[in-house]
Amino acid sequence: MRASLVVLGSRGDVQPFIALGTTLKARGHEVTLATHADFETLVREAELDFVELPGSPRDFLAHPALAEALQQGASLFRAARKVPRPTTEHIRGLAAEVAKATAGADLVVNSILSRISFESDGSAPWGSVSWWPLNPTAQWPAMIAPQAGLGRIYNRVTHRVGGLLDWITIRGFRKDAQLPALPFGAPYGELGRDVPLLCPVTRSLFTEPSDWPELSRVTGYWFWDREWTPPQDLVDFMDAGTPPVTLSFGSIWPVHPPTETLDKVLAVVRSHGRRLVLVGGGPATVPEDVFRIDDVHYPWLLPRSSVVIHHGGCNTTGEALRSGRPQVVVPTFADSPFWAARVHALGVAAKPIPFQKFTLDRLDEALGDALGDENIRRTAHDIGEYVRAEQGTEKAAEILEEWVQRWRTRKGMGVTA
C-alpha cells in the first residue's frame, strides 16, 4: 500500500506523523510524508519519502502580531485576525502541492489543518487526524469553549458554535484555493462518520463517548523513538546533582522574550534549589547552572528531569505524560489551554499559568506544588506507565489498514497489501 501523509503546522504536529509513517513502513507499506521544508531533515532521518509543501510554521508563530494578540487573551480567532493572511497565490499553490502529493496514493491521511487544503477525487480512501476531541458530544464542551460543568445542553451548544466559527475561519481559504465549500456550520461533519478521524492522545484523558460516530477513534499518542545519542556534556550536566527542571516552550518560543523569560524562570528554579535545562529557546548565552540545547530526544531527557515546564501543545503534553514526571503548564492559545486544564484535572500537573499571567509568584507556587506534592508525583508516575503501554501508532495503523480493506471491498476492488 502507498500511503501519503499530509501535515501542516509545527514540529509537534509533524513528529507524530513521522511516528505513524515509520510504523506503516515497518508493516510493509510505502510512505510519503508531505510537509514544510523545515522538517525535511527529520523526515529523511526516519527514512520516509519527503514532499515539500510551501510555507513554514514560522510565518505564523514568529510573527510579531501573534505575541501582541496573545497578550490580550488565548483566543485562536483573535490571533488569526492579527497575523496577516496568506496570499491567494500561496493558498492555491499549497492546494496544488497537496493534490500532487496525494495523487496515486492508496491511502491519504491528513491533519485537520491540512484537511482544509485537500479535496478527495474519490480514487482512494482517506482519513484525518485531530489533536483534540473534535466530534460533537454531550459529554464535554468543545475544545475552544470554557470547560465549565454546565451540562449536556451547554456542551452541545459549544460544539455548534465551534463548528460555525471553524466554517467562518476556513471558508475564504477554501474559496481562494478553488476547492468546494465545506458544509455550513459543520465543516468537518464527514470526519468520523464517512471517513476515519483519529485522535492520537492517551485514553487516560478520555475515551470515545457513546454519541460519537463509529469511525472516530482515540488511539493513544504517536511517539517516534528515533535513534539519538545525547551529547556527553548534557549527560554530565544531568548526572551532576539533583535532577534539573526542564523548560520547553516548543514552537511558541517566539512569543516569549528570551532573556526576560529565562531570568524569570531561573530565579524561581534557583529558589527551589534546582538547575535548568532549556530546550529550543531563550538567549544564546546562559549561566553555568543552565544547559541550553536545541534538539533533544524527550524520552531520554524528560524522565531524568524533576519537573517539566512546557506550553501545553498536544504532543509535548504527551511526551511529558509519558515521562512520568510532574508538570507545570503555561498555555498560550489554540488547544494548549484545553490540555493544560486536562492534565491538571488528571492530577499530574500544578494549576496552569496562562501566558498572560506568567508571573514570578504564580510560577513559584506552581513549581513548589509540582516538586513537593507527593500525590502529583505518584499520579504522574502511574500515568506515565499507562501512556508508555498504549502503542498508539500500532493501533492507528490497524485502524487505517482495516479502513482501506473496507473501502476496497465496498468499491468491489479487492484487497491489496
N, C-alpha and C positions, 0 to 999 in steps of 0.2 A: 504494500500500500504506500502511495506517495502522499504524505501529509504536508500541508502548507500551514504554518503557524504565523499569524499576523498580530503584532502587538505594537502599540504606540505608548509612550509615556517614559517614566523614569526607570532607573535600574531595578527598583522594587517591583515594577510591572514586568520588565523583560526577563529577569533572572528566573522567576517561576516557569516561564515559557521555555527557557533553556532546560530546566529540570524536566518538564514534560517531554521536550524533544529528545533528550538523552534516554529517557525511559522508553519512548516509542521506538527509537533506534535500536535499543537493546532487545526489543521484542521483534526485531526483524523488518522494520519499516524504514523507508527513505523519508528524511525530514528536511524541509527547508524552513528557515525562520526569517521572516521579513520584519525589519525594524530599523531604527535610526542608525546612522553611521557611528554614533557614539559607542555602540555596543558590539561592533563588528569583531573586535579582538576577543571578547568573551564568547561570542557565538562560535567563532572558529576554534577557540580553546576547547570547547565542548565537542568539536568535530562534527558540527552541523553545517549544512549548506546555508549560506547567508545571501539575502537580497536586501539591498539598501532602500529604505523609504525616506523621502525628503523630510527635512525639518529636524529639530532637536528639542528635547525637553527643556533645554536651557532657554529657548526662545520665550517660554512662558515663566519658568521657575526663577530665572535670573533677571527677569525684567524689573526695573526699579518700581514700577507701578504696583507690582504684586505686594511688595513689603508695605507700601503705603496703604493698600486696600486691607491687608490683614491686621494692621494696627487698629482698624475700625471694627473688626469682628471676623468670625471664622466663615463667613458666607462665601461659598464657591461661586455663586452667581454674581456677587459684587466683584470678586476677583476677576471673573471672566469679562465683566464690563470694563474694568480698569485697564487690563492689558490689551494692547491693540490686536484686533482680529487678523488672522492670516489673510493674505490677498486671495482673490478669486483664482488667480493663476496657480498659486500654491495649492489651494484646495483641489482644483481639477487635476493638477499633477499628482497629488497624493492618491486620489481615487484611481487614476490611471495606473499608477505603480502597484497599488493593491490588486487591481484586476489582473495585471501581468503576473504578479507573484502567486496568485491562486489559480491561474489558468492551467488546466490539465491535471489538477490535483484529484486524488481520490477522497480526500477529506480536507476541509478547511476549518481551522479553529482560530477565532479572533477574540480579542479582549473587547470589553464594552466600548472603549474609546475608538478602537479600530473598526468595530462594527459599523460605526457611522459612515465610514468610507467604503464599505463593502456592500455589494449587491450580488446575490446569488443568481447565476444563469440557469439553475436547475440541473446542471450536469454532474454535480457531486454533492454528497451530504456535507453539512456544516454544523457548527455549534459555536457557542460563545462562552466567555468566562467573565464573571463579575467578582470583584474583590470584596463585595459586601452582599448581604441577602437582598436581592433585587425584586423578586416577585412579590406582589401584594399579598398581605396576610392580615388576619385579625389578631394575630398573636403578639406582634410588636409593631412599633411605628416605623415609617420609612427612615432610611439612614440619615436624611437631611433634616429630619424633624426633631424637636425636643423629645428626648427619650423618657417621657412622662408616663406614669402608670394611670392613664385616663380611660382605659377600657377599649373594647373591641371596635366601637364605632369611631372613636378618635383614631385608632390605628388605621382603619380602613380609609378614613378621610385623608390622612397624611400621605398614604400611597397614591391616592388620586391626585392630590396636589403635586406630589413629587413627579408623577408621570406627566402632568401638564407642564411643569417647569422644564423637565427634560425635553419635551417636544418643542417648547418655545426656544430653548437654547440651541437645538440642533437643526431646526427646520431650515434656517438660512444656509447652514453648511451644506446640507443635502442638496438644496437648490443650486448653490454655486458649483457643487460637484457634478451637477447634471444627473443626479440619481433620483429615483422616485421618492416621493414624500413617505415618511413613516406614519403609521396611524395616529390620528389626532388624539392627544391626551394619554396615549399609551404606546409610545414609540417602540418599546421593547416587548410588546404583548405576545409576540410569537415565541419568545425565548422561554424555554422550559415547557412549552406546550407543543409547538410544532418541531422544534429542534432542541437539542440538549443545552442547558445552561448550568455550567459547573461553577461552584463557589469553593475555591481552594483554601479553606480555613479549617481550623480544628473543630471537631464535633463536640469538644468540651465547652465551646462557647454557645453553640446552638445546633439543632438538628432540624430536618425538614418538618415544618408544621403540616397538619393534616389538610389544610386548604391550599397547599402548593400543588402545582401541576406535576405530573408524573416524571417529566424529563428534567426537572430542576433538582440538582443533587449537591450535597455538601460532601466533599471528598477527603478533607484533611489537607494540610499545607503541602505545597510542592517545593521541596528543598533540592537544591543542586549541591551535591557533595563533591566539589571539584578537587582535583589534585593540587594541594597547596602546602608549601613548606614555609613556616614562619621565619622571618629574619632572626638571626641569633640575638641581636640587641633587643628585640621585642621579648624573646624568651627570657633573657636575663632580667629585663625590667619586670616581667610578670613574676619571676621567681625571687625577686629581691626583698620581699617583705609581705605585709598584709595584702590580700588581693585588692587591686585598684578598682575604682569606679570607671566604667566605660561610658563615654558620651558620643552619640552618633545622631546627627540630625539629617542624615541621608541627603536626598535631593532637595530638601528645603533649607539647607545651609545658607543659600544666598540671601534669605530674608533676615538672618541673624548677623548683626555686626560682629566681625571676627574677634577683635581684641576685647571689646566690651563683654561679649558672651563668655569668652574664656576667663576673663578676670572675675566675672560674677560666679561662674560655676566653680572655678578653682578655689575661690575664697571659701565657699561652702564646703567643698570636698576636704580642703585642708582642716577646716574647723572640726571635721569628724575623723581626723587622723588618717586620711586616705590620700593616695596618689590618683592620677587621672590618665586614662588612655583616650586620646582624641582622634576620632575616626572621620576622615574626609572633609574637615573644615577647620575653622579657626585660623589664627595668624601663622605665618611660616616659621617664626621663631618662638619657641616655648621654653619654660623653665625646666630645670632638671627633674622635677617630680611630675612631669607630663611627658608622655610618649605620643608623638603625632605620627599617624600612618594614614595613607590614602586608600589603599586597597588591602582588605584583610578578610580572612575567611571566618565568618561569625561562629560557626560550630567549633572552631579552635579557641577563639578569643572569649566569647561571652560566658561559657561555663567557668572560665578562670577569673571572672570578674566578681566583685562583691555585689554590685548593683548596675543595672543598665539604664541609663538616661537616654531617651530617644523621642522621636517626633510623632510616633503613633501611626506611621504608614502601615498598611496591612501586613506586608511581608517582613518588615523589620520587627513588627509586633510578633509575628510568627517565630522569627529567629530567637527573640527574647524569651518567648514561651518555651521553645524547645530547649533553651539553655538551662532552664530550671532555676534561674536567678530572679530576685525581686526587681521590680521596675519602677521608674519614675517617668511619666509620660508628659511631654509638653506639646499638646496638639496644636496644629495651626489652622487647617481648613480641610475641605472635602471630607473624606472618610476618617481622618485622624481623630476628631473629637468622638466619633462613634466608637472606635476601637479603644481609645483611652478610657471611656466610660465602661466598656465591656470588661477590660482586664482589671479595672478597679473593682467592679462588681464581682468578678470571679475570685478576688482575694489575693491576687499575685502582684498588685501594684498599689502604691500610695495614691492618695487623691490627686487627680490630674491637675496640672498647672496650665491653663490656657495661655497661648502665646502672648496675648495682650496683658496678662497678669504674671508674667515670668519675672518675679522679683526675688531678691536675696532671701527675704523672710519666708516666702512660700516654698522656695527650693530647700531651704534649711529644714523646714518642717517635714517636707515630703521625703528628703533623703534620710532624715532621722527615723522616720517610720519604716522606710524600706530596709535600713540597716538594723534597726532594733526590734522590729515586730516579729516575734517567733512564728505567729500564725501566717504572716505573709511569706516568710522563708519556707515554712513547711508546705504551704499550699503551692508555691512556685515550684518546689522540688517535685511534688506529686503530679502537677500538671505537665511538667517537663517530661516525665516518664510516659505519660499518656500520649503527648504530642509526638514524641520520638517513635512510638509504636504504630502510628497511624498508616504510614506508607501511602500518602495521598496521590503521588504520581502514578503508582501502580493501579490504584482504584480508578483514577481518571482514565488511564489507558484502557482499562477493561470496559468502562462505560462507552468510550468512543469506538472501540472495536465492535462492541455489540450494536451500537447505533449504525455503523457502516453496514454491518450484516443485515440489520433490519431494513435499512433504506434500500439496499440492493435487492433483497427479497421482495419488497413491496413494488419495486420497479421491474421485477422479473428479469434481473440482470445476472443472477447467480452470485456466488461469493468468491472473491479472490483474496489472497494474502496481502 
